[in-house]
């Protein structure tokens, strides 16, 4: 936990950024569109507290919130121009950019262990090798999907050695509960619910293979409105600092959004580190390692310069000032 002085310093920095003057081009913007997601707890606090709305009020800029059900949806929304800022996993953002989605990573809202491979306690699956020939629920283009590919690769398997059933995260949990699939590449908070409510088993965990939770922005928006990007990140910083100082309020926001019980949300938050918001080498190293593993698995074309793609993805110029 950060002590009171660090929290107050970080909050002061965030407030200072909110008050920064915006460029004349900001006058052309009537609305900023952001996603909120249950895998991004800070987004819920930001939405509930209205920090961004308050920061943009004087400019007459409105805020529109859109729910993302997974990294794949957030990235689809960004690519289609439906939102300006979206929540995703770092490796999912890399895949999207390599596939032509012009986005930049500008903020880290969490360092989570939000995915693992899950099965029913009576399914007879204890290791990744046991997945050969099995049906696995997964949401393509998300961190759980990338985590699954890397896990299979580590066991000498590929996606072709199992039957992938493509479902959104919540539907994947339901399919596991019903016995429609043998395993699920899970995502919190649904994964925590499966553990607590159904005694499902997280049979393969590897925290280091979970890539960071990052905030992506459309590249053209960042180029045209850099000061508005700073304003959004400053508001995110207010929400993050508030979340660290008020863990009960953070939990309550997640409970309200997910309709899941307190113990489930507590389990999710146990696995969620909100203390490191700046983007740079730490995220680059993790995302690059995931990208190389995916390239070795044939998911990313062999000719792709993964390191260059990561460098083009992460943009540290908008980092909030460090806490003093």
N, C-alpha and C positions, 0 to 999 in steps of 0.2 A: 504493500500500500504506500502511496505517496504521502509524505507528511503534509501538514497544513500549509507550511510556507511554500512548498513546491506547488501545491494545488493553487494557492492564491497567485503565485507568480505566473503559472501557466494561464490562469484565467485572465490575468491582466494583459498578457500577450495577445490572447484571443480577442479581448475587447479592443485592444489597440488596432488590431488588423481590421476589425469590423468598422472602425471609424475612419479608415483610410479613404481618401477621395477616389472616386471612380473616374474612368476615362470618359471623354465625350461620347464614345461609341455606346456606352452603357445606356444612353438615352434612347437608343433604338430598340432596346430590349424591354418588352412589356411583361414577360413572364419567364421564370426559370423553372425548369421541370426536373425533378429529382425522383429517384425511386426510394422506397422504404422496403425493408426485408427483415424477416425474423432471424435470418442468419447474420444480420448487421444490427446488433442491439443499439448502437449509437444512433442509427437513423431513426429509431423509434422515439428516443428521447428528443432528438432534434425536431422531429415532427410534432411531438406533444408540447414541447416548451415554446415553440414559435420563435426561436432565436433568429432564424434566417428571415422570417417574415418581418420581424422588428428591424433587422439590419437594412432591409430593402425598402422599408416603408417610405422613407423620405424621397426615394427616387421613383416612387409609384410603380415599382416592379412587384408583380404578384408571384406566388410560389404555387406550383401544382405538384401534388404527390401521386406517384404511381407505384403500385405494389409489384415487386419482382419475386417470383416463386423460386428462382434459382439463377445462378450466374448466366446460364444460357439465355434466360428471358431478359435479364438486364442488358446483356450484350446485343441481343436482337433489337431491343428498344433503342439502344444507342445507334446501332447501324442503320436503323430505319428513320432516325431523327425524331423519334417519339419522346425521348428524354435527352437532357443535356448532361446529366451526371447519373452514373449507375454503380451499384455495388456488385463486385464479383470477387472470385478468387484470383490470385495473381497468375497462376498457370493458365486458367481459363482466358484471362485477358490476353496472354501471350498467344495462345492458339487463335483467338479472334483476330488479333492484329496480323499474324502471319497469313491468315485467310482473307485479308483485305479490309478488315474493320478498322477505320482510322481513329483510334482512341489513344489516350495517354493516361497513365497511372499517376495520380497527383497526391494521394493521401493513403495512409494505412489506418483503417478504422479498427482493426483487431489483428492479433496474432493468435489464431485459434487452433485447437485440435477439434475440428468440427466434423471430420469424417473418419470412418473406420469401416471395416467389412463386418456385416452383421448377419447372424443366422438365428433360427429358433433353437432353443436349448435341446430339443429332441431331434434335430435334423441330421445328426451324425457328421457334422462338418467341424473340424478342429483346426485345420491349417489351410493355407491358400491352395496347396496341392490338391486338396479334397474338392476343389471347385471344378475339376476337369469333368466335362459332360453335364454340369449342373446349370440350372436356370438362375440368372442373376439380374435383379432389377437395378437399373442405373439411369441417371439423367445425363444424356450425352452433352459434352461440352462444358462440364462442371468439374470442380475439384474432386468430388467423389468418383467421377468417371476417370479422371487422370490418376487418382490414387489407385483405383482398381487396375488400370492398365499396368502401372508400375509394380503393383503387388504380384500380378500374374507373371510379369516379366521376371521378377525375382525368383519365382518358383519354376521358371523354365517353360511357362505357358504363354499363350497369346489369347486375344479375344475370341479367336476361332476355336479354341479348345473348350469354350463354354458357350451357352446360349444367353446372349444379352437381351433382356426384355426392357425396352426403352419406355420409361415412365417418368413423370415428374416426381420429385422427392417424396411428397406425402403419399402419392399413389404407390410408390415403391414400398413404403412401410406397410400399407394396406395389403399389397400383394404378398408380402412376407407373412403377415398375420394370417391370411387366408390359406396359406400353403400353395399359392399359385407359383411362387418361386422358392428356390432353396436358400438364397442369400440375397443381400441387398447392400449396395454401396451407399451407406447411410449419410445423413446430414442432420446436424442439430438445428432446431430442438426436437425434430421428429425422432432422431436417433436416441436422444436421452429419454424420450417418452417410451420408445420400444424397450429400452433397458428396464425402466422402472415399472411400467404398467404391464409388460408382457414377459418379463424376465428373459428377453432376448439377449444374445451373447455377442459381444464385440470380440470376435475371434482373431482379428488381425488389426493391430494398432501400430502406427508409426508416426508420432507427432511431427517429426522433422519433414515428413513427406506431405504434410498439410501446408499448402502455400498460403501466404498472407491474405487477409481480407482487405481489399483495396477499393478505393473510389476512383472510377474511371470518368473521364470527360471526353466529349467529342473534340477531336483535334482542331477542327475549324472554330469551335466555340472558344477554346483556350487561346487561339491566336487572335481572334477578334475582340475578346473580352477578358483579358488577363486579370484585370482588377476585380471583375465579378467572380472569377475563380478564387481569388484570394478571399473575397467576402464569404463565399460558400465554405471554404476551408476554415476560416475564422469562426464561423457559426458552428461547424462540426467540432472545432476545438472547445467551444463553450459547452457543447453537449457531452463531449468526452470527459472534460474536467468535472462537469456536474455528475456524470455517471460514476466516476471514481469516488467523488466525495459523498454520493448518495446511492449506495448500492441497493438499498431497499426500493428506491424509486425506479432504478434501472430494472430490477426484477419485476416490479409491478407493471411497468410498461410492456415487458415481454409477456407477462401473464395475460394482460388485457388484449394484446395483439394475437396471441396464439390460442387463447382459451385453454391452455394447459395448466396443470396444477403447479403450485410453488416448488415441490421437490424436483420436478422435471426441469424447470427453468433454473433452479439452483445448480443442478448437474451441468447444464449447458454453460452457465457462467463460470463454474469451476474450471472449465476448459478454455476460457476466453480471456486473453491478456489484452487490455486496452491501453497499456502504458507506453507504447512506442508508435507515435503517429507519423513520424517523418519517413519519407521514402528515399531509398538510396541503395548502398551496397548490400545491406541485409536482405532486402526483397530481391534484388538482382541475383544474388547467389542462389537463393531458394528457387526462384523461377527458372533460372538458367539450368539448374540441375534437373528440374522437372522436364524442361524442354529437351535436353540432351537424352534423357531416358525415353521420352516419347519419340524422338528421332530414331533411336536405336530400335524401338518397337515398330517403326514404320508408320507411325501416326503423322509425324511431320516429315515432309519430303527430305531425302538425303542431301539435296543441294542447298537446303536452307541454312543460312548463317544465323544460328540460334543466338549467339552472343550479340551480334549486331541487332537482331530483332529485339532482344531484351533492352539493349541500350536505347533503341528508338522508342520503346514502350514507356520507360520510367522517366518522369520529368520532375526533378527535385526543386525546380525554381520556385514552386509555390509552397515549399515546406514552411510550416509555422515556426516561429522562433523557439529555441530550446528554453525549457523551464530553467530559471536561475535560482 
